[in-house]
Amino acid sequence: MILKRRLSDTLEKWKDNPNHLPLVIIGIRQCGKTFISQQFARDNYKHVAYINFIKQEEIKTAFYGSKDVDSIILNLSAQMRNTKFVPGETCIILDEIQDCPEARTSLKFFKEDGRYDVIATGSLLGVQGYGQSKKKSRTRKAAQQERGSSSVPVGYEQIVEMYPLDFEEFLWANDISDEVIGVLKRCLAEETPVPEGIHVAMKKLLNRYVAVGGLPAAVNALMETGNMNTVDTVWQSILREYRSDMVKYADNKDKPHIRACFNAIPKQLAKENKKYQYSKVKDGGRGTFYKDSLQWLEDADIIRRCYNTHITGLPLEGNAIDNVFKVYTADIGILVAMLGSAARVDILQGKLGGYKGAIFENLMADTLIKKGQSLYYFQKDSGLELDFLIRYKGECVPVEVKARSAKAKSLATVRKHSEKYGVKHFIKFGDYNIGRDGDLLTLPNYMQFLLDLEPEEVKLESIDTDELTQLAKEVLER
């Protein structure tokens, strides 16, 4: 099944720009980088030269020595005899580019030459020079400097990050129309309840998304077979690949510590106080042993840190405390896969047990990560804690996330003393429809993906009752 992906629009805009740079698509393993680059190239070029530096290691030699484009093309054509290299008509895809630094260096010369479009893909591990760190503690930049960055063609490439499917992309995969999503947007803008039929259907689809996650292979397994056992098989393969990367890319001394940090993620999130504690990785564990290992997992984009802040105010980055943080998986599917196949059944049946808070908090983190946002929360020594702080409509807004409709004591405390904490508006996600109680906006968990939507972006077109009824019926039939 061909999944509609948000990145497709970025690729089209890239090609339409007459001065476009070679494109580097990075992201977590198995998020769809290879598939989307090949599909786009096939649809937009007469010829495609696809190179995978892991599977076709011998082709690396084409990039050794001279970086002159004519020399590279001559070497490639000798090894890829069934591929045509025609100026202006051929797209060259360099997959797993992190395994061939010389190919990364060549992007500068392909840009200067201008005859061939190049799309490179790679996991975040080994793709040097990538962007900026998600936070200040041992930044990605620092880690890259340790590895050396002589191969990075600064100023001669455009880097975009690809994420696993977000919930809206999952809705597209389930044939939920733009009209239905438009109803959700309108209801949020007007703060009116979602029609019951659509509301019930969206809750079911969200549970399905949480159970399956956003990696394309798992989503396709569900869509093609409707069998959660198949989904589980896919996820176990993905986890094995992640653990294989820990062996392949990590230093020998760090390998056992990285595995320990990775395996301890569910345990960290199951705690009432979700602040990350190295002692929970292993009895007596300290940051001295595990700090770099945790950073490795973040560099691989498997996890993302959520930093505590000094105050509930903007800028969030400036108020963050470097060494006090929570850790979430970058895709909700990773956490669920680590909890075991039985967890999927529980999620679909609404029986979440002790992990329900962790799962739905991680879902919120998943949503924010896929919007390209950093993660922040607020916690005091007294135990008062707000799950997330976000910048929303120009303000710092506390966000609480509940699996059901439980009370949020900390949120209630901050609301009573809103002047002290300097916040005016609050958002609470849970098993609700849309509602407003003074400064508190309650939203259903399935609306997390709409959180950054500004009212003026919504076209408030009227839809009559009969149309809403028909839409709800169509959604429930799916």
C-alpha positions as CSV (number, residue, x, y, z in Angstrom):
1,M,0.0,0.0,0.0
2,I,1.4,3.4,-0.9
3,L,1.0,5.7,2.1
4,K,0.4,9.4,1.6
5,R,3.2,11.3,3.4
6,R,3.5,14.9,4.5
7,L,7.1,15.0,3.1
8,S,5.8,14.7,-0.5
9,D,5.0,18.4,-0.6
10,T,8.5,19.2,0.6
11,L,10.0,17.1,-2.2
12,E,7.8,18.8,-4.9
13,K,8.8,22.3,-3.6
14,W,12.4,21.2,-3.6
15,K,12.3,20.2,-7.3
16,D,10.4,23.2,-8.4
17,N,13.1,25.5,-7.0
18,P,15.4,26.1,-10.0
19,N,18.4,26.6,-7.6
20,H,17.8,23.6,-5.4
21,L,20.6,22.0,-3.6
22,P,21.2,18.2,-3.3
23,L,18.7,17.0,-0.7
24,V,19.5,14.9,2.4
25,I,16.6,13.2,4.0
26,I,17.4,12.0,7.5
27,G,15.4,10.3,10.2
28,I,14.9,7.3,12.4
29,R,15.3,3.9,10.8
30,Q,12.3,2.5,9.0
31,C,10.4,5.8,8.8
32,G,10.1,5.6,5.0
33,K,13.0,7.6,3.7
34,T,14.1,5.1,1.0
35,F,10.5,4.5,-0.3
36,I,9.5,8.1,-0.6
37,S,12.7,9.1,-2.4
38,Q,12.4,6.2,-4.9
39,Q,8.8,6.9,-5.5
40,F,9.4,10.6,-6.0
41,A,12.3,10.0,-8.4
42,R,10.3,7.5,-10.5
43,D,7.4,9.9,-10.8
44,N,9.5,13.0,-11.7
45,Y,12.6,11.8,-13.7
46,K,13.1,9.6,-16.8
47,H,16.0,7.8,-15.2
48,V,16.8,6.8,-11.6
49,A,20.2,5.7,-10.3
50,Y,19.7,4.1,-6.9
51,I,22.7,3.2,-4.7
52,N,22.5,1.6,-1.3
53,F,25.9,1.9,0.4
54,I,25.2,-0.9,2.8
55,K,24.0,-3.4,0.3
56,Q,26.3,-2.3,-2.5
57,E,29.4,-1.6,-0.6
58,E,31.6,-1.9,-3.7
59,I,30.1,1.2,-5.3
60,K,31.7,3.3,-2.6
61,T,34.9,3.1,-4.7
62,A,33.2,5.4,-7.3
63,F,33.5,8.2,-4.8
64,Y,37.1,7.7,-3.8
65,G,39.8,9.9,-5.2
66,S,38.7,12.7,-7.5
67,K,35.4,14.3,-6.7
68,D,35.0,15.6,-10.2
69,V,31.5,14.8,-11.3
70,D,32.5,13.4,-14.7
71,S,34.9,11.0,-12.9
72,I,32.2,9.9,-10.4
73,I,29.6,9.3,-13.2
74,L,32.2,7.4,-15.3
75,N,32.9,5.1,-12.3
76,L,29.2,4.7,-11.5
77,S,28.3,3.9,-15.1
78,A,30.9,1.2,-15.2
79,Q,29.4,-0.5,-12.1
80,M,25.7,0.2,-13.0
81,R,25.6,-0.8,-16.6
82,N,21.8,-0.9,-16.8
83,T,21.4,2.7,-15.5
84,K,21.4,5.7,-17.8
85,F,23.1,8.9,-16.5
86,V,21.5,11.7,-18.7
87,P,22.1,15.3,-17.6
88,G,18.8,16.9,-16.6
89,E,16.9,13.6,-16.7
90,T,18.6,11.4,-14.1
91,C,18.0,11.5,-10.3
92,I,20.8,9.9,-8.3
93,I,19.6,8.4,-4.9
94,L,22.4,7.8,-2.4
95,D,20.8,5.6,0.3
96,E,22.4,5.0,3.7
97,I,24.9,7.8,2.9
98,Q,26.2,7.7,6.5
99,D,28.1,4.6,5.4
100,C,30.0,6.6,2.7
101,P,31.4,10.0,3.9
102,E,33.1,10.5,0.5
103,A,29.7,10.4,-1.2
104,R,28.5,13.1,1.3
105,T,31.5,15.2,0.3
106,S,30.6,14.8,-3.4
107,L,27.3,16.7,-2.9
108,K,29.2,20.0,-3.1
109,F,30.5,19.1,-6.5
110,F,27.2,17.8,-7.8
111,K,25.7,21.2,-6.8
112,E,28.4,23.1,-8.5
113,D,28.2,20.9,-11.6
114,G,24.4,21.2,-11.8
115,R,23.6,18.4,-14.3
116,Y,22.2,15.8,-11.9
117,D,19.7,16.0,-9.1
118,V,20.8,14.1,-6.0
119,I,18.7,12.8,-3.1
120,A,20.6,11.3,-0.2
121,T,19.0,9.4,2.7
122,G,20.4,8.2,6.0
123,S,19.7,7.5,9.6
124,L,20.7,10.2,12.0
125,L,23.6,8.0,13.2
126,G,26.7,8.9,11.2
127,V,25.0,11.7,9.3
128,Q,27.5,14.3,10.4
129,G,26.6,18.0,10.4
130,Y,22.9,17.4,11.0
131,G,21.1,20.6,12.2
132,Q,21.2,21.5,15.8
133,S,20.8,19.5,19.0
134,K,17.4,19.0,20.5
135,K,18.9,20.5,23.6
136,K,22.1,21.9,25.1
137,S,23.6,19.0,27.1
138,R,26.3,17.4,24.9
139,T,24.7,18.7,21.7
140,R,24.6,16.8,18.5
141,K,27.1,19.4,17.2
142,A,29.5,18.4,20.0
143,A,29.1,14.7,19.2
144,Q,29.7,15.4,15.5
145,Q,32.9,17.3,16.3
146,E,34.1,14.3,18.2
147,R,33.6,12.1,15.2
148,G,35.1,14.7,12.8
149,S,33.1,16.6,10.2
150,S,35.5,17.1,7.3
151,S,33.0,15.4,4.9
152,V,30.1,17.7,5.5
153,P,29.5,19.9,2.4
154,V,28.3,23.0,4.4
155,G,26.1,25.3,2.3
156,Y,25.8,22.8,-0.6
157,E,22.9,20.6,0.7
158,Q,19.4,20.9,2.0
159,I,18.7,18.7,5.0
160,V,15.1,17.7,5.9
161,E,14.1,15.4,8.7
162,M,11.4,12.7,8.1
163,Y,9.4,11.3,10.9
164,P,7.2,8.2,11.2
165,L,3.5,8.7,10.4
166,D,1.8,11.2,12.6
167,F,-1.9,10.6,13.5
168,E,-3.2,12.7,10.6
169,E,-1.1,10.6,8.1
170,F,-2.5,7.6,9.8
171,L,-6.0,8.9,9.2
172,W,-5.1,9.4,5.5
173,A,-4.0,5.8,5.4
174,N,-7.4,4.8,6.8
175,D,-9.2,6.8,4.0
176,I,-10.5,9.4,6.3
177,S,-11.4,12.3,4.1
178,D,-10.2,15.9,4.3
179,E,-13.9,16.8,4.8
180,V,-13.9,14.8,8.1
181,I,-10.7,16.3,9.2
182,G,-12.1,19.7,8.3
183,V,-15.0,19.1,10.7
184,L,-12.5,18.4,13.5
185,K,-10.6,21.6,12.7
186,R,-13.8,23.6,12.7
187,C,-15.0,22.2,16.0
188,L,-11.6,23.1,17.6
189,A,-11.7,26.6,16.2
190,E,-15.3,27.2,17.4
191,E,-14.8,25.1,20.6
192,T,-17.9,23.1,19.9
193,P,-18.3,19.3,20.5
194,V,-17.4,17.0,17.7
195,P,-20.5,15.1,16.3
196,E,-20.9,11.9,18.3
197,G,-20.5,9.5,15.4
198,I,-17.2,11.1,14.3
199,H,-16.1,11.4,18.0
200,V,-16.5,7.7,18.6
201,A,-14.8,6.7,15.3
202,M,-11.8,9.0,16.0
203,K,-11.3,7.4,19.5
204,K,-11.2,4.0,17.9
205,L,-8.8,5.1,15.3
206,L,-6.5,6.7,17.9
207,N,-6.4,3.5,19.9
208,R,-5.4,1.7,16.7
209,Y,-2.7,4.2,16.0
210,V,-1.3,3.9,19.5
211,A,-1.3,0.1,19.2
212,V,0.4,0.1,15.8
213,G,2.7,3.2,15.9
214,G,3.8,5.3,13.0
215,L,6.5,3.3,11.2
216,P,5.3,2.5,7.7
217,A,6.0,-1.2,7.8
218,A,3.8,-1.6,10.8
219,V,1.0,0.6,9.4
220,N,1.1,-1.3,6.1
221,A,1.0,-4.6,7.9
222,L,-2.2,-3.5,9.6
223,M,-3.8,-2.1,6.5
224,E,-3.0,-5.1,4.4
225,T,-3.7,-7.9,6.8
226,G,-5.8,-6.4,9.6
227,N,-3.9,-8.8,11.9
228,M,-2.1,-7.6,15.0
229,N,0.1,-10.7,15.1
230,T,1.6,-9.5,11.8
231,V,2.1,-6.1,13.2
232,D,3.9,-7.6,16.2
233,T,6.2,-9.6,13.9
234,V,7.1,-6.4,12.0
235,W,7.8,-4.5,15.3
236,Q,10.0,-7.2,16.7
237,S,12.0,-7.1,13.4
238,I,12.3,-3.3,13.8
239,L,13.5,-3.6,17.4
240,R,16.1,-6.1,16.3
241,E,17.4,-3.7,13.7
242,Y,17.6,-0.9,16.3
243,R,19.6,-3.1,18.6
244,S,21.8,-4.1,15.7
245,D,22.6,-0.4,15.1
246,M,23.7,-0.3,18.7
247,V,26.3,-2.9,17.9
248,K,27.3,-1.5,14.5
249,Y,27.7,2.2,15.2
250,A,28.5,2.5,19.0
251,D,31.9,2.2,20.6
252,N,32.5,-1.2,22.2
253,K,32.7,0.3,25.7
254,D,29.3,1.9,25.2
255,K,27.3,-1.0,23.7
256,P,26.1,-2.6,27.0
257,H,25.2,0.7,28.5
258,I,23.2,1.8,25.4
259,R,21.3,-1.5,25.5
260,A,20.6,-1.0,29.2
261,C,19.3,2.5,28.7
262,F,17.1,1.4,25.9
263,N,15.7,-1.6,27.7
264,A,14.9,0.6,30.8
265,I,12.7,3.0,28.9
266,P,9.4,1.4,29.9
267,K,10.5,1.2,33.6
268,Q,11.4,4.9,33.6
269,L,8.0,5.9,32.2
270,A,6.1,3.6,34.6
271,K,7.3,5.6,37.6
272,E,5.0,8.1,39.3
273,N,7.8,10.6,39.1
274,K,8.9,10.2,35.5
275,K,12.1,12.2,35.9
276,Y,14.9,10.2,34.3
277,Q,17.0,8.4,36.9
278,Y,20.2,6.6,36.0
279,S,19.9,4.5,39.1
280,K,16.8,2.9,37.5
281,V,18.8,1.7,34.5
282,K,20.8,-0.5,36.9
283,D,21.1,-0.5,40.6
284,G,23.8,2.0,41.5
285,G,23.8,3.4,38.0
286,R,25.2,6.9,37.6
287,G,25.3,9.5,34.8
288,T,29.1,8.9,34.5
289,F,28.3,5.5,33.0
290,Y,25.1,6.2,31.1
291,K,25.1,9.9,30.0
292,D,26.8,9.3,26.7
293,S,24.7,6.1,26.1
294,L,21.5,8.0,26.5
295,Q,22.8,10.7,24.1
296,W,23.5,7.9,21.6
297,L,19.9,6.9,21.6
298,E,18.9,10.5,21.2
299,D,21.3,11.0,18.3
300,A,19.6,7.9,16.7
301,D,16.3,9.6,17.2
302,I,15.0,6.6,19.1
303,I,14.3,8.7,22.2
304,R,13.7,12.4,22.9
305,R,14.3,14.2,26.2
306,C,11.6,16.4,27.8
307,Y,13.3,19.1,29.9
308,N,12.1,20.5,33.2
309,T,11.9,24.3,33.3
310,H,12.7,26.8,36.1
311,I,9.4,28.7,35.5
312,T,6.2,28.4,33.5
313,G,7.1,31.1,31.0
314,L,8.7,31.9,27.7
315,P,11.2,31.3,26.3
316,L,11.0,27.6,27.2
317,E,14.5,26.8,25.9
318,G,16.0,29.5,28.0
319,N,14.2,28.3,31.2
320,A,15.1,24.6,30.8
321,I,17.3,22.7,33.3
322,D,19.9,20.7,31.4
323,N,20.2,17.8,33.8
324,V,16.6,17.3,34.8
325,F,14.5,15.6,32.2
326,K,12.1,12.8,31.2
327,V,12.6,10.5,28.3
328,Y,10.0,9.4,25.7
329,T,10.3,7.3,22.6
330,A,10.2,9.2,19.4
331,D,7.4,7.1,18.1
332,I,4.6,5.7,20.3
333,G,5.0,2.4,18.5
334,I,8.5,1.8,20.0
335,L,7.2,2.0,23.6
336,V,4.2,-0.3,22.9
337,A,6.4,-2.8,21.1
338,M,8.7,-2.8,24.1
339,L,5.7,-3.5,26.4
340,G,5.0,-6.7,24.4
341,S,2.2,-7.9,22.1
342,A,-0.3,-8.3,24.8
343,A,-0.2,-4.5,25.3
344,R,-1.7,-4.0,21.9
345,V,-4.7,-6.0,22.8
346,D,-5.1,-4.1,26.1
347,I,-4.9,-0.8,24.2
348,L,-7.5,-1.8,21.7
349,Q,-9.8,-3.0,24.5
350,G,-9.1,0.1,26.7
351,K,-7.4,-2.0,29.4
352,L,-4.2,-0.1,29.9
353,G,-3.4,-0.9,33.5
354,G,-0.4,0.8,35.2
355,Y,1.1,2.1,31.9
356,K,-1.9,4.1,30.8
357,G,-0.4,7.4,31.9
358,A,3.0,6.6,30.3
359,I,1.4,5.6,27.0
360,F,-0.7,8.7,26.6
361,E,2.0,11.1,27.8
362,N,4.3,9.4,25.2
363,L,1.6,9.9,22.6
364,M,1.7,13.7,23.3
365,A,5.5,13.6,23.1
366,D,5.1,11.7,19.8
367,T,2.8,14.4,18.5
368,L,5.1,17.3,19.4
369,I,8.2,15.6,18.1
370,K,6.6,15.0,14.7
371,K,5.8,18.7,14.6
372,G,9.5,19.4,15.0
373,Q,9.1,20.8,18.5
374,S,11.3,20.4,21.6
375,L,9.7,19.0,24.7
376,Y,9.4,20.7,28.1
377,Y,7.6,20.1,31.4
378,F,7.3,21.8,34.8
379,Q,7.9,20.1,38.1
380,K,8.7,21.4,41.6
381,D,10.2,19.6,44.6
382,S,6.8,19.7,46.3
383,G,5.6,17.2,43.7
384,L,3.6,19.6,41.6
385,E,4.0,18.6,38.0
386,L,2.6,19.7,34.6
387,D,3.0,17.1,31.9
388,F,4.1,19.5,29.1
389,L,4.6,23.2,28.5
390,I,4.1,24.4,24.9
391,R,4.2,27.7,23.1
392,Y,0.7,28.1,21.8
393,K,-0.7,31.3,20.3
394,G,2.2,33.3,21.6
395,E,1.9,32.2,25.2
396,C,3.3,29.5,27.5
397,V,0.4,27.0,28.0
398,P,0.5,24.0,30.4
399,V,-0.8,20.8,28.8
400,E,-2.1,17.8,30.9
401,V,-2.7,14.4,29.3
402,K,-4.9,11.7,30.7
403,A,-5.9,8.4,29.3
404,R,-9.4,8.8,30.7
405,S,-11.0,11.7,32.5
406,A,-9.1,11.7,35.8
407,K,-8.6,14.9,37.7
408,A,-5.3,16.7,37.3
409,K,-4.4,18.0,40.8
410,S,-1.3,19.9,39.8
411,L,-3.2,21.6,37.0
412,A,-5.9,22.6,39.4
413,T,-3.4,24.1,41.8
414,V,-1.7,26.2,39.1
415,R,-5.1,27.4,37.9
416,K,-6.0,28.6,41.4
417,H,-2.7,30.6,41.5
418,S,-2.4,31.5,37.8
419,E,-1.0,35.0,38.5
420,K,1.8,33.4,40.6
421,Y,2.7,31.1,37.8
422,G,2.2,33.6,35.0
423,V,-0.1,31.5,32.8
424,K,-3.6,32.4,31.5
425,H,-4.7,29.4,29.6
426,F,-4.6,25.6,30.1
427,I,-5.3,22.6,27.9
428,K,-6.2,19.1,29.1
429,F,-6.4,16.1,26.8
430,G,-8.3,13.0,27.8
431,D,-11.4,10.9,27.1
432,Y,-13.5,14.0,26.5
433,N,-15.3,15.8,23.8
434,I,-14.4,19.5,23.3
435,G,-15.3,21.7,26.3
436,R,-14.4,25.0,27.9
437,D,-14.4,25.8,31.7
438,G,-13.1,29.3,32.0
439,D,-9.4,29.3,31.3
440,L,-9.3,25.5,30.7
441,L,-9.9,24.0,27.3
442,T,-10.6,20.2,27.4
443,L,-9.9,18.2,24.2
444,P,-10.1,14.6,23.1
445,N,-6.8,12.9,22.8
446,Y,-7.3,12.4,19.1
447,M,-7.1,16.2,18.6
448,Q,-3.4,16.4,19.7
449,F,-2.3,16.6,16.0
450,L,-4.4,19.9,15.6
451,L,-2.8,21.6,18.6
452,D,-0.8,24.2,16.7
453,L,-3.7,25.2,14.4
454,E,-4.4,28.9,14.6
455,P,-8.1,30.0,14.2
456,E,-7.5,32.2,11.3
457,E,-6.2,29.3,9.3
458,V,-9.5,27.5,9.5
459,K,-12.2,28.1,6.9
460,L,-15.4,28.1,8.9
461,E,-17.7,26.8,6.2
462,S,-21.1,25.7,7.3
463,I,-22.0,22.0,7.0
464,D,-25.6,21.0,7.6
465,T,-26.8,18.3,9.9
466,D,-27.5,15.8,7.2
467,E,-24.0,16.1,5.9
468,L,-22.5,15.6,9.3
469,T,-24.6,12.5,9.9
470,Q,-23.5,11.0,6.6
471,L,-19.8,11.8,7.4
472,A,-20.1,10.1,10.8
473,K,-21.8,7.1,9.2
474,E,-19.0,6.7,6.6
475,V,-16.3,7.0,9.3
476,L,-17.9,4.4,11.6
477,E,-18.3,2.0,8.7
478,R,-14.5,2.0,8.4
